Amino acid sequence: MLQKAKDYITWGEVDPKVVELLLRKRGELVGKKKLDESLLKELGFSSFQELVTAVCEGKRPPRLKKVFRLHPPRKGLKSIKRPFGHGGDLGYRGKAINDLLLRMI
């Protein structure tokens, strides 16, 4: 599936620090409720760090949305016609996805 979509998307491994920042700034529950400390307790987590470790282990709470609404990256993209290793922005990035996500938050 990734081989068919590689010309349209980018992916890689995300650091837990970036996941925490994503959840704090852009995390939502079903029903467009912004994720905050009081809602964390309703989900059964005492802090964002505990939620991040659960998400990194693959245990997503059922009411947490799977999709983040992100802005386009600051300073734009290099090229959407070439893969990441050849000066573009598409395909597998590895750890460089963290830089792109920080520009999009």
Number of C-alpha atoms within 10 A of each C-alpha: 5 12 7 8 11 14 15 13 14 18 17 13 12 16 12 15 12 17 20 19 16 19 20 15 14 15 21 21 16 11 9 9 12 15 17 16 12 11 15 15 11 9 13 11 17 14 13 18 15 13 21 22 15 14 15 13 9 9 11 15 15 10 11 17 15 12 9 13 11 13 10 13 14 11 8 10 12 12 13 15 13 14 19 18 11 10 12 14 23 23 21 18 17 13 13 14 19 20 12 18 18 13 15 16 17
